[in-house]
Amino acid sequence: SDQLESVKRGGEDVFDMPWFPWLQCQRGLQPHKDKLKHVWVVCSKESKEQFGYFFQLFQRIYPGVVFESVSDKGLDFANVEVLVEELEEIFHQSPDIDEADMIIDITGGQKTASIAGMLVTLNNEKRDVQYVLSDQDNKAFTVRTYGYDITGFRAGLKANK
């Protein structure tokens, strides 16, 4: 595709292309750019082959940030159990990071990824899940975070563009 060819050439102009698949990821990371240290990417079986290109592009945009793919073969995004297990594994393999400093962004996934994100955050009141909401034309967006604590559901606006 033209988009992948642009990424291969090093062009960040892909974010201006209509329906670029990683645009929402970029939007979700942007509010955290000054504190961002590590990004775990959960790829589906279908998107796994594109992780190398994703890595090249986002490493240029966020130098010094570690980008890591969670699964070598990609995950079955129709299986909520597998997604929950992988998300939990990220928290457990990162004990030196306070869970309050981690956010699960479920923007690019299917409905099952959204369910898994919510299940994992309900497990611990320090955990938040985030979603990028876009208007119909995909031009304006809002990044929202949600969590649950002992007092009940809480929603917050982390960034607005």
C-alpha positions in Angstrom: 0.0 0.0 0.0 1.0 3.6 -0.4 1.0 4.0 3.4 3.5 1.2 4.0 5.7 2.4 1.2 5.7 5.9 2.9 6.7 4.3 6.2 9.5 2.4 4.6 10.9 5.6 3.1 10.8 7.2 6.6 7.9 9.5 5.9 5.7 10.7 8.8 3.3 12.1 6.2 1.3 8.8 6.6 -0.5 10.4 9.6 -2.1 12.8 7.1 -3.3 10.0 4.9 -7.0 9.0 5.2 -7.6 6.0 7.5 -4.0 5.3 8.3 -4.2 2.3 10.7 -1.7 3.6 13.3 -3.1 7.2 13.5 -5.2 6.4 16.5 -2.2 4.8 18.2 -0.2 8.0 17.6 -3.1 10.0 19.0 -3.2 7.8 22.1 0.5 8.1 22.8 0.7 11.8 22.2 -0.6 13.0 25.6 2.0 10.8 27.3 5.0 11.8 25.1 6.9 13.6 27.9 6.7 10.6 30.3 6.5 7.7 27.9 9.2 5.1 28.5 7.9 1.7 27.3 5.1 0.7 24.9 3.9 -2.9 24.7 2.1 -3.5 21.4 -0.5 -6.3 21.3 -0.7 -7.4 17.7 -3.4 -9.5 16.2 -2.3 -12.5 14.0 -3.2 -10.3 11.0 -1.3 -7.2 12.1 1.8 -9.0 13.4 3.6 -8.9 10.1 3.4 -5.0 10.2 5.1 -4.6 13.6 8.5 -4.0 12.1 7.2 -1.1 10.1 5.3 0.2 13.1 8.4 -0.1 15.2 10.5 1.9 12.6 8.0 4.7 12.4 7.3 5.1 16.1 10.9 4.7 17.2 11.6 7.9 15.1 8.7 9.8 16.6 9.5 8.7 20.2 13.3 8.2 20.4 14.4 6.6 23.6 11.0 4.8 24.1 11.2 1.0 24.1 8.6 -0.5 21.8 8.0 -4.2 22.2 5.6 -6.7 20.6 3.9 -8.9 23.1 3.6 -12.0 21.0 5.9 -13.5 18.3 3.0 -14.8 16.3 0.2 -12.3 17.1 -2.8 -13.0 19.2 -6.3 -14.2 18.4 -8.3 -11.1 19.0 -11.5 -13.2 19.1 -10.3 -14.8 22.3 -10.9 -12.6 25.4 -9.1 -15.1 27.7 -5.9 -14.9 25.6 -6.0 -11.1 25.5 -6.6 -10.9 29.3 -3.7 -13.3 30.0 -1.3 -11.3 27.8 -2.3 -7.9 29.4 -1.9 -9.4 32.9 1.5 -10.7 31.8 2.6 -7.2 30.9 1.8 -6.0 34.4 3.5 -9.0 36.0 6.7 -8.8 33.9 7.1 -5.1 34.9 7.2 -5.2 38.7 9.5 -2.1 38.8 6.8 0.0 37.2 3.9 1.3 39.4 0.6 0.1 37.8 -0.7 3.6 38.2 1.9 4.7 35.7 0.6 2.3 33.1 -2.3 2.7 30.7 -3.9 0.2 28.5 -5.1 1.8 25.2 -7.8 -0.3 23.5 -8.4 2.0 20.6 -7.1 -0.2 17.7 -8.6 -3.5 18.9 -11.8 -5.2 18.3 -14.7 -5.4 20.8 -13.0 -8.3 22.5 -9.9 -6.2 23.1 -12.1 -3.6 24.7 -13.7 -6.2 26.9 -10.2 -7.6 27.9 -9.0 -4.1 28.7 -11.9 -3.4 30.9 -11.6 -6.8 32.7 -7.9 -6.2 33.4 -8.5 -2.7 34.8 -11.4 -3.8 37.0 -8.9 -6.2 38.6 -6.9 -3.4 40.2 -8.0 0.2 41.1 -4.6 1.6 40.0 -5.1 0.5 36.4 -6.6 2.7 33.8 -7.8 2.0 30.3 -7.9 4.6 27.5 -9.7 5.1 24.3 -9.3 7.6 21.4 -12.7 8.9 20.4 -12.8 10.4 16.9 -15.5 12.4 15.0 -17.1 11.0 11.9 -14.5 12.6 9.6 -11.6 11.3 11.8 -10.3 14.9 12.1 -11.0 15.8 15.7 -10.4 13.4 18.6 -10.4 13.1 22.3 -8.4 10.8 24.5 -10.3 9.5 27.5 -9.2 7.3 30.3 -11.5 5.2 32.5 -10.9 3.3 35.7 -12.7 1.8 38.6 -11.9 2.3 42.3 -13.5 1.5 45.6 -15.9 4.5 45.2 -17.0 3.3 41.8 -16.5 4.1 38.1 -14.5 7.1 37.3 -13.9 8.7 33.9 -11.4 11.4 33.0 -10.3 13.5 30.2 -6.5 13.1 29.8 -6.0 15.1 26.6 -8.1 16.8 24.1 -7.1 17.9 20.6 
